[in-house]
Amino acid sequence: ILKCLESKDIVACPGSGKTTTLLAKLSIIQSQLPLPENKGICVLTHTNVAIDEIKDRLGNKSKELFEYPNFFGTIQSFVNQFLANPYFRNEYNKKISVIDDEVYNREIVREYLNIPDAIKFGLEKKHKRQDSLLEMLTSLRFDLNTDGLVSNGKPIHSTENKTSKALFSMKINVMENGILSYDDAYWLAYKYILSNEPYLNTIFSARFPFVFIDEMQDTSLLQNELLKML
């Protein structure tokens, strides 16, 4: 594994030393930095705890690994920085204010209060319980393929009506205010890659000739798809 310079999936049981081997490989690469033409390495994890652990185990001598042009962070932070943020700036001509589920949930509920009373009455009658209504509102997402609204993976309405239009406008208003859920960032990233795939693929492959992903088995289908597209 230390000598391998090809794309490989490393499969081994817990405690066998996968992360330790990754640390050793990173340490070896670090001794060769900087890479030619200002290229960098990209190391992706699933949690900030994993990043801190790797930093602690590598020690101060490896701080160059965590500086430009390298990237060392979670898949979410990578998506936010390199995909969601630039696409949002291109579309709305401003920066994202925050990408956070808790902040987003509060904002979507606040925006819900602004839709027409008749539509709110219909939704509250349909859901009966407030927790059911809140779950529907906070789980509203854009479908990757149709850009229509889904809640818990299911389309809100099979045909457009006043309710679906009001919910769609509500969702768009929150996004235009620069407040995104984590899933919204992936939706923007997917649209960005899809509309610029060959170009972005060339750029990212040149910028990061080495990419390492720790705990790959925890990668979601969407995360895996985005990374493969890049």
C-alpha positions in Angstrom: 0.0 0.0 0.0 2.8 2.4 0.8 4.4 1.9 -2.6 1.1 1.9 -4.6 0.5 4.9 -6.8 -2.7 3.6 -8.5 -6.3 3.9 -7.6 -7.1 1.2 -5.0 -9.8 0.3 -2.5 -8.2 -1.0 0.7 -10.4 -3.5 2.5 -9.4 -4.9 5.9 -11.0 -5.7 9.2 -11.2 -3.2 12.1 -8.0 -2.8 14.0 -5.8 -4.1 11.2 -4.0 -0.8 10.7 -5.7 1.0 7.8 -5.5 4.4 9.3 -2.0 3.9 10.6 -0.9 2.8 7.1 -2.6 5.9 5.6 -0.7 8.1 8.2 2.6 6.5 7.1 1.8 7.1 3.5 0.9 10.7 4.1 4.1 11.2 6.1 6.2 9.8 3.2 4.4 12.1 0.7 4.8 15.1 3.1 8.6 14.6 2.8 8.3 15.1 -0.9 6.3 18.4 -0.7 5.8 20.8 -2.4 4.7 18.8 -5.5 5.5 20.2 -9.0 3.3 22.9 -10.5 1.7 23.8 -7.2 -0.3 20.6 -7.1 -1.7 19.3 -3.8 -3.0 16.2 -2.1 -6.6 15.8 -0.9 -7.4 13.8 2.3 -11.1 13.3 3.0 -12.7 12.0 6.2 -16.2 11.8 7.6 -15.8 13.6 10.9 -13.8 16.4 12.3 -12.8 14.0 15.1 -11.0 11.8 12.6 -9.2 14.9 11.3 -8.1 15.9 14.8 -6.9 12.3 15.5 -4.8 12.2 12.3 -3.3 15.7 13.1 -2.4 14.5 16.6 -0.8 11.3 15.4 1.2 13.0 12.6 2.4 15.7 14.9 3.7 19.3 14.2 6.2 18.2 11.5 3.3 17.4 9.2 1.5 20.8 9.4 2.5 21.4 5.7 -0.1 18.7 4.8 -2.9 20.9 6.1 -1.9 24.0 4.2 -2.6 25.2 0.7 -2.4 23.8 -2.0 -3.4 20.6 0.0 -6.9 20.0 1.3 -7.5 18.1 4.5 -11.1 17.9 5.8 -14.5 16.3 5.8 -16.3 15.4 2.5 -18.9 18.0 3.6 -16.4 20.7 3.9 -14.8 19.8 0.6 -18.2 20.0 -1.1 -19.0 23.3 0.6 -15.7 25.0 -0.3 -15.1 23.7 -3.9 -18.5 23.1 -5.3 -21.5 24.5 -3.4 -20.0 27.9 -2.7 -18.7 28.7 -6.2 -21.9 27.5 -7.8 -24.0 29.6 -5.4 -21.9 32.7 -6.2 -22.4 32.1 -9.9 -26.2 31.7 -9.5 -27.1 34.3 -6.9 -24.1 36.7 -7.1 -23.5 36.5 -3.4 -21.9 34.3 -0.8 -23.6 31.5 1.2 -24.4 32.7 4.7 -24.5 29.4 6.5 -24.6 25.6 5.8 -26.1 24.0 8.9 -29.2 21.9 9.4 -30.2 23.5 12.7 -30.1 27.0 11.4 -31.8 25.9 8.2 -34.6 24.2 10.1 -35.3 27.3 12.1 -35.4 29.5 9.0 -37.7 27.2 7.0 -40.2 27.2 9.9 -40.0 31.0 10.1 -40.5 31.2 6.3 -43.5 28.9 6.5 -45.3 31.5 8.6 -45.3 33.8 5.6 -47.2 31.6 3.2 -50.9 32.2 2.7 -53.2 31.2 5.6 -55.4 29.1 3.4 -52.4 26.9 2.4 -51.2 26.7 6.0 -54.7 25.7 7.1 -54.7 22.9 4.5 -51.3 21.6 5.5 -52.1 21.6 9.2 -55.4 19.8 8.5 -53.5 17.2 6.4 -50.8 16.6 8.9 -53.0 16.9 12.1 -50.0 16.8 14.5 -47.5 19.6 14.7 -44.5 17.3 14.8 -45.6 15.7 11.6 -45.9 19.1 9.9 -42.5 20.1 11.2 -40.9 16.9 10.0 -42.3 17.5 6.5 -41.1 21.2 6.4 -37.6 20.4 7.7 -37.1 17.4 5.3 -38.0 19.4 2.2 -35.2 18.9 -0.4 -34.7 19.5 -4.1 -34.7 16.3 -6.2 -31.4 15.8 -7.9 -32.9 14.8 -11.2 -36.0 16.9 -11.5 -35.2 19.8 -9.2 -38.8 19.4 -7.8 -39.5 19.2 -4.1 -39.4 16.0 -2.1 -39.9 15.3 1.5 -38.2 12.2 3.0 -37.4 11.2 -0.6 -41.0 11.3 -1.8 -42.4 14.0 -4.2 -44.6 16.6 -2.4 -47.3 16.6 -5.1 -47.6 14.7 -8.4 -49.0 17.8 -10.1 -48.3 21.5 -9.5 -50.9 23.2 -7.3 -51.0 26.2 -5.0 -49.6 24.3 -2.1 -46.6 22.8 -4.0 -45.9 26.2 -5.5 -46.0 27.9 -2.1 -43.7 25.3 -0.6 -41.3 25.6 -3.5 -41.2 29.4 -3.2 -40.6 29.0 0.5 -37.7 26.7 -0.1 -36.2 29.0 -2.8 -36.5 32.1 -0.6 -34.6 30.4 2.2 -31.9 29.4 -0.2 -31.7 32.9 -1.8 -31.1 34.2 1.7 -28.0 32.1 1.7 -29.2 29.6 4.3 -28.7 26.0 3.3 -29.1 22.5 4.8 -26.2 20.1 4.3 -28.2 18.3 1.7 -28.8 21.6 -0.2 -25.0 21.9 -0.5 -24.8 18.5 -2.2 -27.7 19.5 -4.5 -25.8 22.6 -5.6 -22.6 20.5 -6.0 -24.4 18.0 -8.1 -25.8 20.7 -10.4 -22.3 22.4 -10.6 -20.6 19.1 -11.6 -23.3 18.1 -14.0 -23.2 21.4 -15.9 -19.4 21.5 -16.0 -18.3 17.9 -15.7 -15.5 17.5 -18.2 -14.0 20.9 -17.3 -14.2 20.4 -13.5 -12.9 16.8 -13.9 -9.7 18.1 -15.6 -9.2 20.9 -13.1 -9.6 18.8 -10.0 -7.6 15.9 -11.3 -4.7 18.4 -12.0 -5.1 20.2 -8.7 -5.2 16.9 -6.6 -3.3 14.1 -8.2 -3.5 12.2 -4.9 -6.8 11.7 -3.1 -7.2 9.6 0.0 -10.6 8.8 1.6 -10.6 7.3 5.1 -13.5 5.0 6.1 -14.8 4.8 2.6 -17.5 2.3 3.6 -19.3 5.2 5.4 -19.5 7.2 2.2 -23.1 7.7 1.1 -24.2 6.9 -2.5 -24.5 10.6 -3.3 -21.0 11.4 -1.9 -19.5 8.5 -3.8 -21.2 9.6 -7.0 -20.0 13.2 -6.7 -16.4 12.1 -6.0 -16.4 9.7 -8.9 -17.7 12.5 -11.2 -14.8 14.7 -10.2 
